[in-house]
């Protein structure tokens, strides 16, 4: 992995961890959290490529949507 992608994944991990805490849900183990963060980063890149937006805003949006979907289920 490249330096930028590693930084994006670390940021996504922090955002995910914060969202789990905010929602009062148990935080997954680090390996699961990193895998989830990598999927979120991949999705954010696909959205950014299609829409031409910045990654940070998309990461926050994707994580919020992820937790909104889990509440509905």
Secondary structure, DSSP 4 states (H G I P E B T S, - for coil): --HHHHHHHHHHHHHHHHHHHHHTPPPPPHHHHHHHHHHHHHHHHHHHHHH---HHHHHHHHHHHHHHHHHH-
